[in-house]
Amino acid sequence: MVRSATFACCMIVGSAYANERSVGLVKSFQVFCASAPLDFATLDAKAAAMKLAVRKDIVAPPQAGRSVRTKSWLVPLDGRSHELIATEARGPDTEVQSCGIGAEDVDGEELRRDLVEAMKLGAPLRQTATADGASG
């Protein structure tokens, strides 16, 4: 079984309050994605209890013992919102669950640095840049 917490961020604009926004997003990631073992059903129940608006709920048609579901919610934070994204995939011998957040109004590199520092993460095993210059 593979469980992962991922962080997604769309880099659009940095602003005077980006640092505060970045810190708030890191805390949100820690609360939703890193405070307990990942479990799609538990995260879904937590979001429902908080009355978070569902942004997307995609269930792929099951095929040969495989299923995939992705659901996202809008999380209000300091007068703005960001997206909480959870995915659950199951196969005959594998189960993968992931959790992440995304926001368009923060500098992605600053947010990555804040997250690495807050969670005391080391350097990535591998990092590549996509054709548009984003890290992948």
MOKA-V991715 format. One record per backbone hydrogen bond with DSSP energy under -1.0 kcal/mol. NH is the residue of the N-H (numbers start at 1). CO is the residue of the C=O. E is the energy in kcal/mol with one decimal. If there is no record, write none. Layout:
# MOKA-V991715
nh:NH co:CO e:E
nh:NH co:CO e:E
This chain:
# MOKA-V991715
nh:2 co:95 e:-3.2
nh:4 co:97 e:-3.1
nh:6 co:99 e:-4.0
nh:8 co:101 e:-2.4
nh:10 co:103 e:-1.8
nh:18 co:15 e:-1.9
nh:21 co:17 e:-2.3
nh:22 co:18 e:-3.4
nh:23 co:19 e:-2.5
nh:24 co:20 e:-2.3
nh:25 co:21 e:-2.5
nh:26 co:22 e:-2.3
nh:27 co:23 e:-2.1
nh:28 co:24 e:-2.2
nh:29 co:25 e:-2.6
nh:30 co:26 e:-2.5
nh:31 co:27 e:-2.4
nh:32 co:28 e:-2.8
nh:33 co:29 e:-2.9
nh:43 co:39 e:-2.5
nh:44 co:40 e:-2.8
nh:45 co:41 e:-2.3
nh:46 co:42 e:-2.4
nh:47 co:43 e:-2.5
nh:48 co:44 e:-2.2
nh:49 co:45 e:-2.6
nh:50 co:46 e:-1.7
nh:51 co:48 e:-1.3
nh:52 co:47 e:-2.5
nh:55 co:72 e:-2.9
nh:56 co:72 e:-1.2
nh:58 co:70 e:-3.3
nh:60 co:68 e:-2.5
nh:63 co:66 e:-1.9
nh:66 co:63 e:-1.7
nh:67 co:90 e:-2.3
nh:69 co:88 e:-2.5
nh:70 co:58 e:-2.7
nh:71 co:86 e:-2.7
nh:72 co:56 e:-2.7
nh:73 co:84 e:-2.2
nh:74 co:53 e:-2.6
nh:75 co:82 e:-3.4
nh:77 co:80 e:-4.2
nh:80 co:77 e:-1.7
nh:82 co:75 e:-1.8
nh:83 co:102 e:-2.9
nh:84 co:73 e:-2.6
nh:85 co:100 e:-3.2
nh:86 co:71 e:-3.0
nh:87 co:98 e:-2.2
nh:88 co:69 e:-2.7
nh:89 co:96 e:-3.0
nh:90 co:67 e:-2.9
nh:91 co:94 e:-3.3
nh:96 co:89 e:-3.0
nh:97 co:2 e:-1.7
nh:98 co:87 e:-2.5
nh:100 co:85 e:-2.3
nh:102 co:83 e:-2.2
nh:111 co:107 e:-2.4
nh:112 co:108 e:-2.5
nh:113 co:109 e:-2.4
nh:114 co:110 e:-2.5
nh:115 co:111 e:-2.5
nh:116 co:112 e:-2.7
nh:117 co:113 e:-2.4
nh:118 co:114 e:-2.8
nh:119 co:115 e:-2.3
nh:121 co:116 e:-2.3
nh:130 co:134 e:-3.2
nh:133 co:130 e:-2.2
nh:136 co:128 e:-3.1
